[in-house]
């Protein structure tokens, strides 16, 4: 079962030590995501997007307007944390 995080624009998450931030959440489907190198990923529910060599993301079923459901397909060995939890651990 994939990991799913519900996030708003401006919120972030970490894959290992790489920071990714939700840039914009579209009204009905999809969002944009800025990676650690500044690259912007356009994510939707139709296909997964590779954000690292081992991690893919897609947009899950929208439950709340203005919130993206980020669905991760990644090995269990890859740590994925919301930004607030990552910063608490530092």
C-alpha positions in Angstrom: 0.0 0.0 0.0 1.5 3.4 -1.0 2.1 6.2 1.4 -0.3 9.2 1.0 0.2 12.6 2.5 -2.5 15.4 2.3 -0.7 18.7 1.8 -1.5 22.4 0.9 0.5 24.8 -1.2 3.6 25.9 0.7 4.0 22.7 2.7 7.0 20.4 2.2 8.2 16.9 2.6 11.6 15.2 2.6 12.8 12.1 0.7 15.9 11.2 2.7 17.5 14.7 3.1 16.1 16.1 -0.2 13.4 18.7 0.3 10.3 19.0 -1.9 7.7 21.7 -1.7 4.1 21.8 -3.0 4.0 24.9 -5.2 0.4 25.0 -6.4 -2.7 22.8 -5.9 -5.1 22.9 -8.8 -8.8 23.0 -8.2 -9.9 19.6 -9.4 -6.8 17.6 -10.0 -3.0 17.8 -9.9 -0.4 20.0 -8.3 3.1 21.3 -8.9 6.1 20.3 -6.8 9.5 22.0 -6.6 12.5 19.7 -6.0 15.7 20.4 -4.2 17.4 21.4 -7.5 14.6 23.9 -8.3 13.0 21.6 -10.9 9.2 21.9 -11.0 7.3 18.7 -11.5 3.7 18.7 -12.8 1.9 15.9 -11.0 -1.5 14.5 -11.8 -3.5 11.3 -11.2 -3.0 9.9 -14.8 0.7 8.9 -14.4 3.4 8.7 -11.8 6.3 11.2 -11.9 9.9 10.2 -10.9 11.2 12.6 -8.3 14.2 10.5 -7.4 15.6 7.4 -9.0 13.6 5.2 -6.6 10.6 7.4 -5.7 7.5 8.2 -7.8 4.6 10.4 -6.9 1.1 10.9 -8.3 -2.0 12.8 -7.3 -4.6 10.8 -5.3 -8.3 11.3 -5.2 -9.1 14.8 -4.0 -10.9 14.8 -0.7 -10.4 18.5 0.4 -10.5 21.5 -2.0 -7.1 23.2 -1.9 -5.2 20.1 -0.6 -3.2 17.8 -2.7 -3.1 14.1 -1.9 0.5 13.1 -2.7 0.8 9.4 -3.3 4.3 7.9 -3.0 5.5 4.7 -4.7 8.9 4.0 -3.0 10.8 1.2 -1.3 10.2 0.9 2.4 13.9 1.6 3.0 13.5 5.2 1.7 12.5 7.6 4.5 9.7 10.0 3.5 8.7 12.6 6.1 6.5 15.7 6.3 8.7 18.8 6.6 7.6 19.6 10.2 8.5 16.0 11.4 11.8 16.1 9.5 12.7 19.4 11.2 11.7 18.1 14.7 14.2 15.3 14.3 17.1 17.7 13.5 
